[in-house]
Amino acid sequence: MPKTDSTRSRAIEAPETADRAEAARYIGRMSSELRAIAQRADLPFLAYLLSMVEDESRAVTSQERS
């Protein structure tokens, strides 16, 4: 029997619609998780790029609210 991955129970569901703000929030959450992985793996440049993705996600989300 294959091992179960405990992270799957915490998986973030992808948005079903093509809503711009919803997609930006999802991408931001995913990049946040990936950034944490990059930091733990001592991959500073990847962590930096992913933080930029998070920043852009927040900018798009705030523009959509305006």
N, C-alpha and C positions, 0 to 999 in steps of 0.2 A: 504494500500500500504506500503511495507517495506521501511525503511529508506535506502537511498543510502550512501555508505561509501565513503567519499571524498578521502581516501587514495588509493582506487582502481584505480583512474585515474593516480596515480603516480607509480603504480606497475611496478616492474622491470620484464621484460620478461625473462623467462628461455631460455637458449640457446637450439636450436633445434638439434645441432650436438653434438657429443661426443668429440669435440675439447678440449684438456687438458687446454690450456691457457684461452680459452673462459669460460670454466666451472669454473676455478679458479677465474677469474674476477667476474663472477656472484655470486659465493659463498662469495667472499670478500665484494661485495656491500650489499648482504643480511645480512651478519654478522655485517656490519657497522650499518645498520638500527636496527637490533636486539640489538646491544650493546647500542645504544641510548635509546631504550625502557628500557633495564635493568638498565641503569643509572638513568633514570627518576623514575623508580620504586624502587630505592634504593636496587638494587641487585648487589653489587660490585663484588662478585665472578663470577657470570654469565657474567657481563660486561668484566671482566678480561679474561675469557676464550674466549669470542667472539673477543676480541682484538687480542688474540693469533691466532685465525682463520684468521683474517684480515692480520696479519703479514705473516702467511704461504702462504696465497693467493698471496700476493705481491712477496714473494720469488719464488713461482712456476712461476708466470707470468714473472718475470725477467729472470729466467732460460730458459724459452721458447724463449725469445728474443735473447739469446746468441747463 
